[in-house]
């Protein structure tokens, strides 16, 4: 093998090694950046749901107080149903964050708990709908109380569907939003898929 050819081979192999090292480093950086972005997104999800679980009922009570009205049974039931669903959402996203951080058993326990919470939370919402309807058709119910009860009941229903059936929320994730406007429609919610996987393992 000539000296020139050996030098060429050495340069080629060195270039290949350098290129592969660069690609591996680049790939690792992308994965690390993606993981960090996902961690930040999941953290914001559970924190936002937990914050709303506190903010919404407080806001409702303040509005009723400003209108010189007291929360009745229907408005309280609708607020409780909304808070329960928001806390379910916060618990799921916190468990999803835990899974990302390697807390597999914590994620599985939470999914199991939320699976069993589906029926009672659904019954709570049905009760809220019944009380909301009764309150709405009652002419003695003040207008602001009617509006607050209906709004909270609707929020609870939408949250129940969003977590236990199909994903309704798409505006906070560009990929989900693009999928929706492309005509592919709604997809099964994250929690519903997690519960299905847990059921298959049981």
HELIX and SHEET records of a PDB file:
HELIX    1   1 UNK A    3  UNK A   66  1                                  64    
HELIX    2   2 UNK A   73  UNK A  100  1                                  28    
HELIX    3   3 UNK A  104  UNK A  137  1                                  34    
HELIX    4   4 UNK A  143  UNK A  164  1                                  22    
HELIX    5   5 UNK A  174  UNK A  179  1                                   6    
HELIX    6   6 UNK A  180  UNK A  184  3                                   5    
HELIX    7   7 UNK A  190  UNK A  201  1                                  12    
END                                                                             
